Amino acid sequence: MADLSLEWEDDFGVDATGDLLVVDGDDEVRQRLERRLFTAVQGYVWHPDYGAGLPQKIGSVLSVEEIRAVVTSQLALEASVAPSPPAQITVSADLNQPDLTTIGILYWDAQTGVSVSFSITA
């Protein structure tokens, strides 16, 4: 089922006719996962358990394992992500900018079984 397209830190997109853009499939799941990872802990009044709050952790000293654990636990809460095989999470710092971290996510779609990957840089 399609949903409205809403990229993180952006506004709703419109098509050439002025209608709101919709998204489905892998792009919808990616948007849902980004929203979950970036939403502040207790950021939703009615859903205090939703969100990993990754932006809240900027400036903190987190190990690769801590970041991987946060991302892995949040992916496990999304019905669109298959529990098996487990998602593969990579965390790496940019050699030219050590304060820039890239999180690579590879998961398998729960409905199709197809592998999907994307990365987040913060």
LUMPA-513727 format. One record per residue (C-alpha): residue in one letter; x, y, z. Coordinates in steps of 0.02 Angstrom, whole numbers, plus 50000, padded with zeros to 5 digits. Example, Ala and Ser with C-alpha at 12.3 -4.5 7.8 and 13.67 -1.06 7.14 Angstrom:
2
a506154977550390;s506844994750357;
This chain:
122
m500005000050000;a500725016949951;d501035030750077;l501415049150058;s503235051950015;l504165061750148;e506055062150146;w506905066050311;e507225084850335;d506205088850181;d504415093250140;f503085083150054;g503505081149870;v502335085649729;d502265079149552;a502115089249391;t500235091149415;g500385097249595;d499785081149675;l500705074349826;l501985061049784;v501705043649851;v502975030349889;d502895011549909;g504034996549911;d505854998449960;d505805017449961;e504345017450083;v505255005550199;r506845016050190;q505855031650235;r505025022550381;l506715016250445;e507535033350430;r506065041150523;r506205028150660;l508095030350678;f508055049350676;t506505052450783;a506975058250958;v506735046151102;q505035050151177;g504785062251032;y502995056451001;v501845059951148;w500675045551105;h502075033351061;p503475036251188;d504355019951141;y504525025050957;g506185031650893;a508035028450916;g508545046650933;l510165045250833;p510275064350811;q510175066051002;k511775055951013;i512825068050910;g514265073851017;s514205058151123;v515575045351120;l514745029751052;s515635014050998;v515305005450834;e514464991350931;e513295003451023;i512745011550859;r512534994450778;a511494988450927;v510335003650919;v510055001650732;t509814982850744;s508534984350884;q507534997350788;l507534987250626;a506844972450724;l505304982950765;e504844985750582;a503664972750509;s504364975750334;v506084969550385;a506254950450386;p506954943650550;s507934930450455;p509214931950387;p509714945550509;a510054963050445;q511874967450416;i512394984150490;t514064992450455;v514675007950544;s516185017650483;a516995034550505;d517545045050357;l519455045150348;n519465063550296;q518135068650423;p518245057450578;d516685065550652;l515655059850501;t514905042650524;t514105031750390;i512885018050436;g512625004750303;i511034994550316;l510694978350222;y509064969550262;w507874957250180;d506104962350137;a504844952450241;q503624950150096;t504764947249947;g506334940550029;v507374952249919;s508894960549997;v508834979550010;s510244991250058;f510465009650093;s511615020650195;i511435035250314;t512805048150339;a512785059250492;
